[in-house]
């Protein structure tokens, strides 16, 4: 195998530990309906896709959610419930990213939204003393900022072209199979991480670390 020069990481369930059930449970306390039908890991409602692609604003997103929530639900309550998805930001993985950045070109490629970007940046600053979460990589590509989301081909092509990366020299890891398959179709060496606790094991197997 040709040595990798470039490493691309998904964030949720690869670098950051997340739990969709925590978000659903938090919203359920505010909801008028079964909120698991509004948002789920496997099949997101259209409003969430639009928000992840930056096609609607945060105020618009919150207002759309309010139709499913109790009258009087505040913007802060909505954002707190939305941020309940974050389970942990493991120190070991941040340390790993710092190590890898010294040896490779490293990138984040995440389906994410403005509220969550603000939250991970705040955590990066408060917990790790970093300017923002993107500073753990050479560059961070967030769906809400570039207008595409995985597994859309355009999001991978944009990163490859903007960073002048050769797919055959590039490693990508994601927890969702459809995102991995889309990357593979472009010639990227892509891997699905089924267990968030086995990232180091995968990197070791591939002689990346």
N, C-alpha and C positions, 0 to 999 in steps of 0.2 A: 504493500500500500504506500502510495506517495505521501510523504509527511504533510500534515496539515499546517497551513500558515495562518488560517483564519478560523475563528470560533464564533458561532452565533448561538445565543441562548434565548429561549423563551423565558419569561419571568415566572408566571404563576405555575406552581407545582414543579418547577425546575430549580429556580433560585429562591423564590418566595413561597412559603407554605400557605396555601389558601384552602378555604372550606366553604363551598357554595351553600351548604346546609345552614351555616351560621347566618349568612345573609338572609336566606329565606325565613329562618326562625325569627330574626330581628324584625323583618318586614311584617311577618305574620302578626306580631304584637300590635302593629299599627294598621293592619289591613281590614277591609270590609269583605274581602273575598279570600279564596285559597291562593295565597301568593305563590305557591309552588307552580301554579299554572301560568303565572305571569313571567316568572324568570326561573330558568333551570340551567344546569351546566350543559346538558345535551342539546337543548333547543331553545335558543333565546327568542324572546319576542322582538318584533321589528324595531321597536323603540330603542332597544339595547344595541342592536347592530348599528343603527344610525348614530347613536351616541359614541360608539367605539370608532366610528369613521369620521368623527368630528363634523357631522352634517347637521347636528342640532346642538344648541348651546346648553350649558348646565342649567340655567333657569327654565328653559323649555323642557328639559328632561325631568326636572323635579316636578314641574306642573303637570306633565303627562302622568307621572306616577301618582299624583294626588287623587286622580279619579278612582284609584283602587284603595285609597287610604281613608281613615277616619277624618271627618271635618276638623280643621284646626291643627292637623299635623304640620309641624314646622319644617323649614328647610334643613335645620340642624339635625332634627330627628331622622330625616330622610338620608342625609349624608352619613350619619352615624350607623344607620342600618346598612347602607351600601358599603361602608368601610368594614363592616363586621366580617367580610370575606377574608380579611387578612388574619391568618392564624399565627404565623411566626416569621421573623426575618432572621434566619440562622446566622450567627456570627461566623461559623465555619465556612459557610458558602461565600460570604463576603470576603473572608480571608483567601479563599480559593480563587475568587475572581481577581483579587489583587496580584496573586501569584501568577495566574495565567496571563494577565495583561502585560506583565514584564517580559513574556516570551512569545506572545502571539498578538495578532490584531484581534480584538474581541469586540463583540457587538451584542446588544439586546435587540430582540425583535418580538414585540408584544402587542397582542390585541388588548387595548386598554382605553381608558377614558379620562377626561380632565380631572374629575374628583379623585380618582385613584392615582393619577400621576402626581397630583399635589400631595397626596398622603404618603406615597413612597418617597417622595423628595423630602418631606418633613421628617420621616423616620431616618432616612439616610443622614440628615443633618443632626438630629437629636440623639440618635443611638450610635452612629458611627463617625460623626464629626465631618461628614462629607458635604460638598456643596449641593449635590443632588444625587439621585440614584444612578443617573446616567454616567456619573464620573467614575463608576466602577468599571466602565467599558471605554473603549476608544470612541464609540458612538452608540447612541440609543435610538432605535427607530420605533416610534409609537404610532399605532394605527390612527389614533385621533388627530395626530399632527400631520400625517401624510395622506390620509384619505382612502387608504386601502386597509383591509384586514385579512389575516390568514384564514383560509387557504387560497385567497385570490393570488394568482400568478404575479400580478403587478407589484405586490409588496416585496416579493423576493427579488424580482428583476431590478426594482428601484435600488435596493440595498447593494446588490452586486455591481450595478452600473455606477452608482455614485461613489462607491469605495474601490472601484476597479479590482474586484475580486474574481479569481478564476474558480468556478464551481468545483472543479476537481481538487482544489486545494483547500476546500471549505467544509468544515464540520458544522452541523446544525442539530440541536436537540430540542424536542418539544414533547409535551405530555399527550397531545392529541394526534392520533394516527393520520387524520386527513391533512393536517398541517405538514406532517413528515412526508407523506406521499407527494404533496404538491412541490416540496423542495426537491425531492428525488427526481421528479420529472424534469427539473432544470439541470440535473447533473450534480447537485449538491449531495455530499455524504450525510444523509439525515438519519436520525435515530429517535425512536420513541422511548421516553423515560416513563415506565409504568409505575415506578416506585420512587417518590421524591427523595427518599433516603439513600438511593443508589447512584447518585450522580458521580461521585468520586470513583465508585467501582467501574462505571462505564468509561470514564476518562482514563482510568488505569488500564483497562482492557485494550483500549485503542492506542496505548502508549502516548497519550497526550500529556499525562503527568507521570 
